[in-house]
């Protein structure tokens, strides 16, 4: 997971998956909660990694990476993704006194 640490809603993240298996990698498939993830739009797959451009709370859960090699060996691993979200309006307004900090 990159960046490491807590995943914040709407901040791009990268899930990478690799193996030391000696055969040539033929295919990488990603599954979210048991469903195949289409690698277009919000999700971009490249060289064993999956980029999630704007992670949402709906992206939480079990992510499985499945690597298929030229010798028909299949290697998979699972990661439980947790996302820190903002429970409020999508475009929050923050009011602060002049000169004070607001995050």
N, C-alpha and C positions, 0 to 999 in steps of 0.2 A: 504494500500500500504506500503510495506516495502522494502527497506528503504524509509522513508518519504522524501518529497522534490522532486526536479526535477529528472526525470528518464533519465539516460545517456545511450545512445546506447551502447550495448555490455556488460553492467553491470547487473548482475543477479538481478531480482526483484521478489517479492512475492505479489500476490493479494490474500487477504483472505476474506472469506465470511462466516458469521454466523448469527444466529437468536436465539432469546430466546423462540421460539416455543417449547412447551412441548413434542410433539410426537417425536418418533425416526426418525433420518435422514436416508432416504433410498438412495437418489441419489443426487449428485451435478453435474450440467452441466454448462459449460462455453461457452459463445457465443462471437465472435468478429465480430462487424459490422453485426450482425444478422445471422452469420453462426456458426454452432456448431464447437467447437475447439476439434480436436483429441488430447487426452492426451497421447502423445508419442513423442519421438524425442525432440523438442525444448520446449514442454510444458509438465509439470509433475503435476498431480493433486493428492492431498492427504488431507483428512480430512477437506474439505471445503476451501482449498487453492490451488492456481495455481501458480507454479513456472515457470517463463520465463527465461531460462538459458542465452540466448544472445539476449535481445530485440533489434529489428531493427526498422527502421523508418516505415516499413510496419505494425508493431504492434500497431501503433498509432490508436486512434479512440475509439469507444464505446465497452466497455467490460461489459457483463451481466453475472451475476451469478444467477443460478436458483437452489433453494433447494427444493427437494420433500421429504415429510414426510410420515410416515406410515399411517396417517389418510387422505392421498391424498391431503393435503394442500400443495400448491406451493407458495413459497416466492421468489421474485427476486429483484435484485437491479442492477443498472447500474453505471459504472464509466467511465468517458472520460479520456483516457490515452494520455498524451502528452510526447513525447520523445525528448530530446536534442540530435541532431545528428551532425556528422561531415560531412560537404559537401566538399568532396575532395577524394583523392585516398584512397583505403582501407588500405594501409600500408604507412602512411605518413612518410616523412623524415623531421626531424627538425634540422636545422643548428643553432648553437649558438657559440658565442665567448667563448674561454676558460675561465672558472670560472663563467660564467653567468648561470642563471637558465632558464630552458625551461620546460613548462608544455604542 
